[in-house]
Amino acid sequence: MHKRIQFQSVTITIDVFGKTKNIDSVGEAALWLMEHWSVLDGEKFKLAKQACLDALDGKITCLECRDAFIEAAKQANVYVDEERLLDIS
């Protein structure tokens, strides 16, 4: 069992209908990247996967991992920012 390393939630779109999911830990980010990510290539995707592993090993902070995850989400066009969340009713 590994420890849960939490960070401030990142909201991503998970389907074509606009359904969203909040990712709020290094482990959840890693799992989502490995098992559910739609764009399995790209430099930011690879960096985010490595950042998750590095954060779990204590080599980088959870905030650095979160930043890498956000960049990968932006590259994959699944990142949802706060303004967009407020517009969804």
C-alpha positions as CSV (number, residue, x, y, z in Angstrom):
1,M,0.0,0.0,0.0
2,H,1.4,3.4,-0.9
3,K,0.7,6.7,0.9
4,R,-1.8,9.2,-0.5
5,I,-0.1,12.4,-1.5
6,Q,-2.8,15.0,-2.0
7,F,-2.7,18.2,-4.0
8,Q,-5.3,20.9,-4.8
9,S,-7.9,19.4,-7.1
10,V,-7.4,19.5,-10.9
11,T,-10.6,19.1,-12.9
12,I,-10.5,17.4,-16.3
13,T,-13.1,16.4,-18.9
14,I,-13.4,12.6,-19.1
15,D,-15.8,12.1,-22.0
16,V,-17.2,13.7,-25.1
17,F,-20.3,14.8,-23.2
18,G,-18.3,17.1,-20.9
19,K,-18.5,15.0,-17.8
20,T,-15.7,16.0,-15.4
21,K,-13.5,14.4,-12.8
22,N,-11.5,15.9,-10.0
23,I,-8.0,14.6,-9.6
24,D,-6.6,15.4,-6.2
25,S,-3.6,13.2,-5.5
26,V,-0.4,12.0,-7.1
27,G,-1.5,8.4,-7.1
28,E,-4.8,9.3,-8.8
29,A,-3.0,11.4,-11.4
30,A,-0.6,8.5,-12.1
31,L,-3.5,6.0,-12.4
32,W,-5.5,8.3,-14.7
33,L,-2.5,8.9,-16.9
34,M,-1.7,5.2,-17.1
35,E,-5.2,3.7,-17.5
36,H,-7.5,6.4,-18.9
37,W,-5.5,9.0,-20.8
38,S,-6.7,9.5,-24.3
39,V,-3.5,11.0,-25.8
40,L,-0.7,8.5,-25.1
41,D,2.1,10.4,-26.6
42,G,3.4,13.9,-26.4
43,E,6.2,15.3,-24.4
44,K,3.9,16.7,-21.6
45,F,2.2,13.3,-21.2
46,K,5.6,11.6,-20.7
47,L,6.8,14.4,-18.3
48,A,3.6,14.1,-16.3
49,K,4.0,10.3,-15.9
50,Q,7.6,10.7,-14.8
51,A,6.6,13.5,-12.4
52,C,4.0,11.2,-10.8
53,L,6.6,8.5,-10.3
54,D,9.2,11.0,-9.0
55,A,6.6,12.5,-6.6
56,L,5.7,9.1,-5.2
57,D,9.5,8.5,-4.7
58,G,9.9,11.8,-2.9
59,K,12.2,13.2,-5.6
60,I,9.9,16.2,-6.4
61,T,7.0,17.9,-4.6
62,C,3.3,17.1,-5.2
63,L,2.9,20.7,-6.5
64,E,5.5,20.0,-9.3
65,C,3.6,16.8,-10.1
66,R,0.3,18.7,-10.2
67,D,1.8,21.3,-12.5
68,A,3.1,18.6,-14.9
69,F,-0.4,16.9,-14.8
70,I,-2.0,20.2,-15.7
71,E,0.3,20.8,-18.6
72,A,-0.4,17.2,-19.9
73,A,-4.2,17.9,-19.5
74,K,-3.9,21.1,-21.5
75,Q,-2.0,19.3,-24.2
76,A,-4.7,16.6,-24.4
77,N,-7.5,19.3,-24.3
78,V,-9.1,17.8,-21.2
79,Y,-8.1,20.5,-18.7
80,V,-11.0,22.5,-17.2
81,D,-10.1,25.8,-15.6
82,E,-12.1,27.6,-12.9
83,E,-13.9,30.0,-15.2
84,R,-15.2,27.2,-17.3
85,L,-16.4,25.4,-14.2
86,L,-18.4,28.4,-13.2
87,D,-20.1,28.5,-16.6
88,I,-21.3,24.9,-16.3
89,S,-24.9,24.8,-14.9
